[in-house]
Amino acid sequence: MNPWLPAEDHRVVLIHDRTQDVIASAVELATTRRTRRAGLLGRSHLEGNAALVLAPCFAIHTAFMQFPIDVLFV
């Protein structure tokens, strides 16, 4: 099963492949050089149901982050 399933309103939802649990219901895709470079800059928080997917991505930095984040490389 594809983990990127568009919701009815065309949002991207991240689903755990084995359990089918919703991991993030508000997924933002950063797939251009501009959106990847912007990342989470200027944000003071990220909602608990949100995720930012950087693709392609080989490394990240967290300099000047205003809040803690969990990072997964998949």
Z-matrix of the N, CA and C atoms (Angstrom, degrees):
N
C 1 1.448
C 2 1.529 1 109.45
N 3 1.290 2 116.80 1 139.83
C 4 1.455 3 122.73 2 178.77
C 5 1.523 4 109.73 3 -74.21
N 6 1.354 5 119.60 4 125.63
C 7 1.468 6 120.58 5 -178.54
C 8 1.517 7 113.64 6 -72.56
N 9 1.330 8 118.80 7 -10.86
C 10 1.472 9 121.54 8 179.92
C 11 1.512 10 108.34 9 -104.19
N 12 1.321 11 116.22 10 96.61
C 13 1.451 12 120.82 11 -178.03
C 14 1.523 13 109.91 12 -110.35
N 15 1.336 14 117.98 13 121.51
C 16 1.461 15 118.25 14 177.81
C 17 1.521 16 110.27 15 -70.24
N 18 1.310 17 116.57 16 132.63
C 19 1.461 18 121.55 17 176.18
C 20 1.531 19 107.98 18 -75.30
N 21 1.310 20 116.74 19 173.78
C 22 1.460 21 120.41 20 -177.96
C 23 1.523 22 112.58 21 -58.50
N 24 1.319 23 117.96 22 -33.06
C 25 1.466 24 120.55 23 -179.71
C 26 1.532 25 111.39 24 -93.58
N 27 1.344 26 117.02 25 20.32
C 28 1.464 27 124.70 26 174.79
C 29 1.517 28 114.62 27 70.71
N 30 1.321 29 117.50 28 16.24
C 31 1.458 30 120.16 29 170.40
C 32 1.517 31 108.13 30 -78.51
N 33 1.310 32 116.62 31 160.30
C 34 1.455 33 121.09 32 176.96
C 35 1.526 34 108.06 33 -97.75
N 36 1.319 35 115.86 34 134.83
C 37 1.462 36 122.85 35 -179.87
C 38 1.518 37 107.07 36 -120.29
N 39 1.333 38 116.26 37 134.20
C 40 1.458 39 121.60 38 178.21
C 41 1.521 40 108.29 39 -97.12
N 42 1.346 41 115.80 40 120.30
C 43 1.458 42 122.63 41 -176.16
C 44 1.527 43 109.58 42 -116.22
N 45 1.328 44 116.78 43 135.12
C 46 1.469 45 121.38 44 174.54
C 47 1.524 46 107.47 45 -69.51
N 48 1.313 47 117.09 46 123.19
C 49 1.465 48 121.89 47 -172.60
C 50 1.526 49 112.85 48 -62.01
N 51 1.317 50 118.39 49 -40.41
C 52 1.464 51 121.12 50 -175.61
C 53 1.525 52 112.38 51 -80.09
N 54 1.335 53 117.47 52 -46.01
C 55 1.462 54 120.93 53 -174.17
C 56 1.527 55 113.78 54 -93.73
N 57 1.327 56 116.26 55 -16.17
C 58 1.465 57 122.48 56 -176.53
C 59 1.530 58 112.55 57 67.06
N 60 1.331 59 117.44 58 15.16
C 61 1.459 60 121.06 59 175.58
C 62 1.524 61 109.61 60 -73.48
N 63 1.325 62 116.12 61 145.69
C 64 1.463 63 120.71 62 175.50
C 65 1.520 64 107.87 63 -78.83
N 66 1.319 65 116.27 64 120.77
C 67 1.465 66 121.72 65 178.15
C 68 1.517 67 110.04 66 -87.54
N 69 1.329 68 116.51 67 -43.29
C 70 1.466 69 121.49 68 177.92
C 71 1.519 70 107.92 69 -146.94
N 72 1.321 71 116.30 70 130.68
C 73 1.464 72 120.18 71 -178.51
C 74 1.527 73 112.28 72 -101.69
N 75 1.317 74 117.05 73 -6.43
C 76 1.469 75 121.58 74 177.62
C 77 1.529 76 107.67 75 -129.38
N 78 1.324 77 115.70 76 84.55
C 79 1.461 78 121.49 77 -175.36
C 80 1.522 79 109.45 78 -101.59
N 81 1.309 80 115.05 79 127.82
C 82 1.462 81 121.32 80 176.41
C 83 1.529 82 107.49 81 -104.96
N 84 1.323 83 116.86 82 130.07
C 85 1.449 84 121.80 83 179.35
C 86 1.523 85 109.86 84 -98.65
N 87 1.312 86 116.11 85 126.51
C 88 1.475 87 121.89 86 175.78
C 89 1.531 88 105.95 87 -112.55
N 90 1.306 89 115.88 88 92.95
C 91 1.463 90 120.76 89 -172.77
C 92 1.523 91 113.22 90 -114.83
N 93 1.307 92 117.40 91 0.23
C 94 1.463 93 120.13 92 175.65
C 95 1.521 94 108.68 93 -110.20
N 96 1.308 95 116.10 94 159.90
C 97 1.467 96 119.97 95 178.92
C 98 1.529 97 110.44 96 -56.09
N 99 1.303 98 117.26 97 -41.53
C 100 1.474 99 121.62 98 -178.55
C 101 1.536 100 111.69 99 -64.96
N 102 1.330 101 117.40 100 -47.24
C 103 1.469 102 119.30 101 -177.32
C 104 1.523 103 111.71 102 -71.93
N 105 1.340 104 117.41 103 -33.14
C 106 1.467 105 119.58 104 176.15
C 107 1.519 106 110.58 105 -67.13
N 108 1.329 107 116.95 106 -40.95
C 109 1.464 108 121.01 107 -179.80
C 110 1.534 109 110.26 108 -64.48
N 111 1.323 110 117.43 109 -38.56
C 112 1.470 111 121.31 110 179.73
C 113 1.534 112 110.36 111 -69.48
N 114 1.335 113 116.53 112 -42.14
C 115 1.465 114 120.64 113 177.53
C 116 1.515 115 112.87 114 47.95
N 117 1.314 116 116.29 115 -123.61
C 118 1.466 117 121.89 116 -179.68
C 119 1.531 118 112.34 117 -103.03
N 120 1.331 119 117.48 118 11.05
C 121 1.464 120 120.66 119 -179.45
C 122 1.525 121 111.07 120 -57.16
N 123 1.300 122 115.58 121 138.09
C 124 1.457 123 121.50 122 177.32
C 125 1.521 124 114.52 123 81.65
N 126 1.302 125 117.91 124 0.72
C 127 1.467 126 120.57 125 179.06
C 128 1.522 127 109.10 126 -99.49
N 129 1.313 128 115.58 127 144.69
C 130 1.460 129 120.24 128 179.51
C 131 1.523 130 112.00 129 -98.37
N 132 1.328 131 116.58 130 -12.13
C 133 1.459 132 120.66 131 178.93
C 134 1.522 133 109.77 132 -166.23
N 135 1.312 134 115.11 133 170.51
C 136 1.459 135 123.26 134 174.07
C 137 1.519 136 105.41 135 -133.87
N 138 1.312 137 117.49 136 129.38
C 139 1.463 138 121.08 137 -178.29
C 140 1.535 139 110.67 138 -59.51
N 141 1.305 140 117.27 139 154.93
C 142 1.452 141 122.27 140 -177.51
C 143 1.519 142 114.11 141 -64.02
N 144 1.323 143 117.49 142 -23.63
C 145 1.467 144 121.31 143 179.79
C 146 1.526 145 112.21 144 -98.80
N 147 1.335 146 117.55 145 10.64
C 148 1.460 147 121.62 146 -173.99
C 149 1.522 148 112.10 147 -106.68
N 150 1.336 149 114.46 148 156.62
C 151 1.460 150 121.73 149 175.92
C 152 1.522 151 108.22 150 -148.86
N 153 1.316 152 115.61 151 152.07
C 154 1.457 153 122.22 152 173.87
C 155 1.515 154 107.26 153 -120.03
N 156 1.320 155 116.32 154 121.80
C 157 1.462 156 121.58 155 179.13
C 158 1.518 157 108.19 156 -104.29
N 159 1.325 158 116.12 157 121.17
C 160 1.461 159 122.76 158 176.57
C 161 1.525 160 107.47 159 -101.39
N 162 1.321 161 117.15 160 117.82
C 163 1.469 162 119.63 161 -177.74
C 164 1.523 163 110.19 162 -143.34
N 165 1.309 164 118.83 163 128.18
C 166 1.452 165 126.69 164 -7.39
C 167 1.516 166 110.34 165 -73.92
N 168 1.338 167 115.68 166 158.61
C 169 1.459 168 120.51 167 -178.92
C 170 1.519 169 109.21 168 -152.64
N 171 1.313 170 115.96 169 125.44
C 172 1.455 171 121.00 170 179.89
C 173 1.522 172 112.26 171 -111.13
N 174 1.337 173 117.08 172 -16.48
C 175 1.461 174 122.03 173 179.70
C 176 1.527 175 108.11 174 -162.57
N 177 1.324 176 115.59 175 158.12
C 178 1.464 177 120.86 176 175.28
C 179 1.515 178 108.44 177 -135.14
N 180 1.319 179 115.85 178 163.87
C 181 1.459 180 119.50 179 170.11
C 182 1.518 181 107.23 180 -129.80
N 183 1.314 182 115.44 181 154.10
C 184 1.462 183 120.62 182 -179.11
C 185 1.519 184 111.35 183 -121.88
N 186 1.319 185 116.63 184 24.96
C 187 1.463 186 120.49 185 178.27
C 188 1.526 187 109.59 186 -61.22
N 189 1.297 188 115.64 187 134.56
C 190 1.466 189 123.50 188 175.60
C 191 1.530 190 113.81 189 66.96
N 192 1.341 191 117.50 190 18.61
C 193 1.464 192 119.66 191 176.52
C 194 1.520 193 108.69 192 -65.56
N 195 1.320 194 116.04 193 139.44
C 196 1.460 195 121.71 194 -179.10
C 197 1.527 196 112.23 195 -95.31
N 198 1.334 197 117.27 196 -2.83
C 199 1.453 198 120.80 197 -179.04
C 200 1.515 199 108.76 198 -154.71
N 201 1.337 200 117.59 199 155.70
C 202 1.473 201 120.15 200 -179.84
C 203 1.538 202 110.24 201 -74.42
N 204 1.335 203 115.44 202 148.84
C 205 1.456 204 120.90 203 177.58
C 206 1.523 205 109.68 204 -134.36
N 207 1.315 206 115.33 205 156.03
C 208 1.455 207 122.66 206 169.69
C 209 1.520 208 106.53 207 -100.15
N 210 1.336 209 116.49 208 137.45
C 211 1.457 210 121.35 209 -178.35
C 212 1.513 211 109.77 210 -122.24
N 213 1.327 212 115.90 211 133.06
C 214 1.456 213 122.67 212 176.42
C 215 1.522 214 107.55 213 -124.72
N 216 1.326 215 115.92 214 131.68
C 217 1.455 216 120.61 215 170.61
C 218 1.521 217 106.35 216 -104.35
N 219 1.315 218 116.17 217 119.39
C 220 1.474 219 121.10 218 -175.98
C 221 1.515 220 108.39 219 -117.26
